[in-house]
Amino acid sequence: MKIRLSVNVEIRMGQGPETGISLVGYMPDGTTYAELVRVFGKPRPFAFPSGKSKIEWVGKINGLEFSIYDYKSAVIPEKNMDWHIGGKTELTAKLLRAYFKCNSRRNENTGKVTCHTILT
């Protein structure tokens, strides 16, 4: 059985969690800093108490709090290609990856996004 599902996504950057979230997934393999900036804007500096993370993006996707961060990376953020997703549910990571994949293909001239993706 196949199900066709259409989801409207609302994302609000800068309105993210300060505490209470943990690792729920990862951004797609090979995701670059430049791609994250293009889709989510500039990150905020993040001083993880133990120094395990340098920067992060925070926000809400359909009301679910998330963060994208560079946990224990040995390279500078601009060269990193290993990004963690923090949240409270795995659905948060699935929605975030789908949103990222769709917006990575946004038409620069029109700003329109036409996307069909599978939640992974």
C-alpha positions, 0 to 999 in steps of 0.5 A, a space after each residue: 500500500 502506498 500513501 501520499 502525504 503532503 506536509 506544510 512545514 513551518 520553520 522558525 530559526 533562533 527560537 530553539 531550546 536551551 536545554 532538554 534535547 539530545 541527539 535524535 539524528 544526523 544531517 545527510 552525509 556530506 552536508 556542508 557548512 555552506 549548505 546549512 547557511 544557505 538553508 538556515 542562515 548563519 549559526 550562532 556561536 555555541 560554547 558547549 560547557 566541555 568544548 565539544 561543540 563550536 556552533 549551532 543552529 537552533 529553531 523550531 520545525 512545526 513547533 518541534 524544537 531542534 538544534 544542528 551542531 558540530 559535536 566533537 568535530 576536529 575541523 573548523 565548522 566551515 570544513 565540517 561535513 558531520 552534523 548532529 541533530 538535537 531534538 526530543 523525537 526522531 520525527 524532528 530529525 526526519 522533518 528537518 532532513 526533508 526540509 533541508 533536502 527540499 530547500 537545497 533545491 530551491 530555485 534561486 530565481 523564483 525562491 520556489 520550492 517544489 519537492 517530493 521526498 521520503 522521510 528518512 
